[in-house]
Amino acid sequence: MKIAVIIPSYRVTQHIEQVIQKIPDAANRIYVVDDSCPDASGKYVMSNVKDPRVSVIFNDSNLGVGGATKAGMNQALIDGMEILIKIDGDGQMDPTLLTVFTKPIISGEADFTKGNRFYFPDSLAAMPKARLFANALYSFMAKLSTGYWQISDPVNGYIAIDARVYSKINRSRVSNNFFFESDLLFHLGISRAKVVEIPMRAHYASERSNLRIAKNLWNFVTNSISNLLERIYLRHFLMDFSFASLELMLGIPMCVGGLAIGTYWWIEGLLTGRPATPGMVMLPALLILVGLQFILSFLAYDIQINREPPVSSRLTY
């Protein structure tokens, strides 16, 4: 299969040449996307890298890591590439793992593979503590919004995807910023793509990260909540209405109603001095407990539904 490597390039001039040199011969094309880089990464590659597989794409304006990656992937689709791999140009990802990432896709076991840095806990000691905390928070939000609960490192940027599957999703709606990986997983989840994680070690040294945790946290949370609501509507109501959908429809109103009734009677008791009757205690408690049971049952169903065969094995066009 024809393999393309996409490298979004922004302030990585110091490392990108070494990254390209380590990319195995299995890759047919390498797309370096200069995302309006102030260090002129694209021109640096054109002047210093002689690998004939390399093509440089220049974005007229800074689109963000997601926008740069999509620019490279879209060009790879035009060029007839069959597997698309995205790695960063800062040297934190090992390009020699390329064949490991593509193997499950070539064998038909997966539509999408992504790295998992948490498989080797000892390697996390070198990860900056602020980034470690942010990754834990981002990972939980990504699991919730994408439905891929079995994924341990959903925001990892080392990814590979079957070009046929990528071409079927609404690429224009995939985020252009640091929400890209999680948003891509969300769209893959809607199409029920099969995702497999690849254990890897991240390398943290002198490279400069462009991730600003505080700046992107609010954007990540709001986008995750939006994707969560859309995913629940599409997967559990529009595309596949089931008993779990009924459980969610009953569970949320029961919990909210129980809290509202209990709060109202509690405030009324404080204002009037009248003690609560057993019925006034039991009714909201029963509503909340039963509602929580319905919601937990829905979550159990939601966690286990992404266990279908790869979408690529079912595509007929």
Order of alpha helices (4+ residues) and beta strands (2+ residues): beta-alpha-beta-alpha-beta-alpha-beta-alpha-beta-alpha-beta-alpha-alpha-beta-alpha-alpha-alpha
